[in-house]
Structure formats: structure tokens, C-alpha cells
Amino acid sequence: MATLEEARTIIAELRPDIDELLVLRADLAEIQADLLHAGTSRFGGLADAKGLEARFYAGVEALGTKGAEVKGIAPLLLDFPGERDGVPVLWCWLEGDEDIGWYHREDCGFPGRRPV
């Protein structure tokens, strides 16, 4: 379990990894679309697509080893188990957020998000 400040520190440390994942995700989407529609891509062929996919999912798994629970990949959604006023919560970060500004009870999920 992480305090809000600890979760914020983890997010700050993960930012380079997150930024790399977002580029990989975009490259992967583009190569897959190109291969489907044109049979070729500036990113390469099928083997290159498989390589990008492997790198992307390895990066997603790595986030989990660093304290984040990956709840979604497009948009990227990360939760960090914690506690607020004695209640188990998940500190919630959504792609595009500068910082962790939301939380929700474990049993409420994303629809139960509240501002910190």
C-alpha cells in the first residue's frame, strides 16, 4: 500500500517509462493499420510489428513490477493501492493527468473516482 505522496513519487519515477510506452503504442497502432490496409509500413513488416508488440507489453508488465496496477492501455490507466481515512482505496492516474489527482474505493472502480 502506498500513501498518496508515495504514489505520486512512483508516477514521477515512471514518467520516462510511460512516455516510451505511449510512443510504442502509437507506433504499434500505425504499423498494424498500415499492414492491414497497405501491406507495408514505414515501421517495417510483420516481424517488426510483432517486435513492437512484444516491447509494448513488456513495458506494460514492467509498470506492474514498480507498484502500478495497469487497468487500461488506451488510454493508459494506472492504480496504486492505498488507504484514505482507514478505507482501502486506489490512487488513480489516467493518461493525460499531470499528477495523481483522483482516487476511488477498491469496490467502486473508475466510476467511483473522486478528486483527492
Order of alpha helices (4+ residues) and beta strands (2+ residues): alpha-alpha-beta-beta-beta-beta-beta
